[in-house]
């Protein structure tokens, strides 16, 4: 007896509860960089509820992958036009087939070769992720690629060495040894702590001692 698509789907186990299976970050510097990328974008888009940021989170993209345990979790990824809620992992077939719009890998001695070759090919050929960046918190190596005719092409640098992200509508560039976001006008995208510090300084300049 043949099954309908609906009946077949009902027999499939719920994969939304799959736990992430990513290794620890290489160093405290990598953790700080990852936290900064996530916190700044969350703060900038604090009035939005149509995106998801994954930080060192596994992306499950096929059931075969579960058998082979060939897990692939970018250090940082963004999915737009989706529900902003907590997730244990990103399960592509439970998310309407959606893959990340932007991926950023933080290079280290142990991951650089994979990030710059195997993962780049995966994100280009399987994920079809429009933009892929990598950055080394240790050497400050920085590069970005945009999907053009199904192939990654290098994103041209500005005079400041920044790279424009069409998906983020922001520049990515280095400042004080960290990868940061900049607006189209060239302004640094602040973290929540930096925004609070700036507000405090502005109030004190007006003679007001903030009660924070």
N, C-alpha and C positions, 0 to 999 in steps of 0.2 A: 504494500500500500504506500503510495507516494504521499509526501508531506507538503503542505503549502509552505510558502516562505514564512508566514506568521507562526505556523506550528513548529517549524524548524528553529526559528529564533527563540521560541518559548523553551525549547529544550537546551539551549546554550546557557552555560553558567554565567552569572552576573560577574563581569570583569571590572566593574567600577571600584571594587574594593582591593584590587591588586596593590600590594605594597611596592614602594620604590626599592630598587636594589642597586644603589650606587655606592661606590667606594668613598671613603673620606677624602676631603680636599687635601692637596699636597702640603699646604702650610697655612699659618694664620694670615699671611699676606693674601693668599688666594681667598680665604674666607672673608676677609675685610673687603676685597674687591667685589666679590659676589654680592655681599650684603649691600654695598654702596650702589651697585647697578640696580638692584631690586628696589631699594628704599627710595632712591631718587625718582624712579619712574612711577612708583606707587604714589609718591607725594605729588608729583606733577599731575597725575591723572586721578587725584583723590575724589573728584566729582563724577568719575565715570564708573560704570559697572559692566562694561562690555569687553573685558579682556582678562587674560589669565597669564600670570608670570610663573614660570617654573624655575626653581633654583636647585641645581644638582638633583634633578628628579628624573626618574626613568620614563622614557617614552616607549610604550608597548605598541608595536605597529603591525603585528601579525600573530596568529595563534601558533604558527610554526616556530616563531621566535621563542615562545614560552617553552617549547620542547627542547630547542637547542641551547637555550639560555644565553643567546647572543644579544644581551641587553645593550641599549644605546641611550644614554642620558646626557644631553648637553648640560654644560655648567649653568647656562642661562638660556631660557627661551621665552618667547612671547607669542601668544595666540590672540588674535584680535577677533572681534565680533563673536564672542562666546560669553557664557555666563561666568561672572566673577564669583567664585566660591572655592572653598577648600577642596583639595583633591589629594589622594595618597600617591597618585601617579597620573600620567597622561595616557589614556587608553584610546588609541585612534579609532577603533571600531565602535567604541561607546560614545564617541564625540562627533558622530556624523562624518567620519573619515577625515577630520581636520588635522592638519600638520602645522607646525609652527610657522609663523610669518617671519620671525627673526630668530637667529641662533647666535650666541656668543660663546666661544670656548676660551677658557683660561689655560694657556699653555704651561707645561712644566717639562722637566727633563724626561719624565716617564711617559708623558702623553703626547708630546709635540708631534712625533712622527705619525701617530694614529690620527690626531686631530687635523693635520695638514694633508692627509692622503685618504685613508679609509673613510673617516667620518665626512670629509668634504665630498667624496663620491656618493656616500649614502644620502647626505642632505640634498645633493644635486639631483641624483637619479631616482631615489625612492621618495624622499620627503617632498621634493620640489619646493623647498623653502626658498622664498624670494631673495633673502639676504643672509649671508653668513659672514661673521667676523671672528677673528681670533686675536688674542692679546696675551702677552706674557707679563705678569706682574713683576718678574725678576729682571728680564732684559729689555722690557718695554717694546718688544716686537709687536707690530700691529698691522693687520691687513683686513680688507673687507672685499666681499664678492657679491655680485648681483646676478640673478638668473636672467640670462638673455638668450632667447632661442634655445632654451633647455640646457644651456651651458653656463657655468659660472664665469663671469668676466670681472676683472679687478675694478673696484670702484675708484675713480680718480680722486687724488688728494687735493685739498685746497692749499693755499699758500701757508696756512697754519698747520698743515699736516692732518687736518680733520677729514672724515669721510661722512658723506651725507647718506642717511637712511631714509628711503622713501616710505618705508612701512612705519617708522617711528615719527617721521617728519621732524627729525632732529639730527644734529651732527654728533658723531662719536669722535673723541680726540683725547689726548693725554694732557693732564695737568697735575703737577706735583707728584708725578710717578704713578698716577691712577688713571684708569679709563673713565671718562666722564661724558655726560650729555651736554650739548650746547644747543640753544635755540637757533632758528634761522637767522635771527638778528645778532647772534654771536654771544648771547648771555649764558652763563653757566647755570645749569639746572641744579638747584640746591637740594640737599638732603633735608629731612625734617629738622635735624639738629642745627644745620646751617641756617635754615629759614628762621628758627627761633632766635638764634644768636643775632641775626641781622635785625630782626624786629626789636630785640632788646637794645641794640646799639642805637637804633632810630629813636626809640622812646627816650633813652638817656640823653640823646642829643637835643631833645625837646624839653629836657628838664624833668622828665617823668621817670620815677624809679619803678620798673615793672614788678608786679607781685605775681610771679610765675610759679 
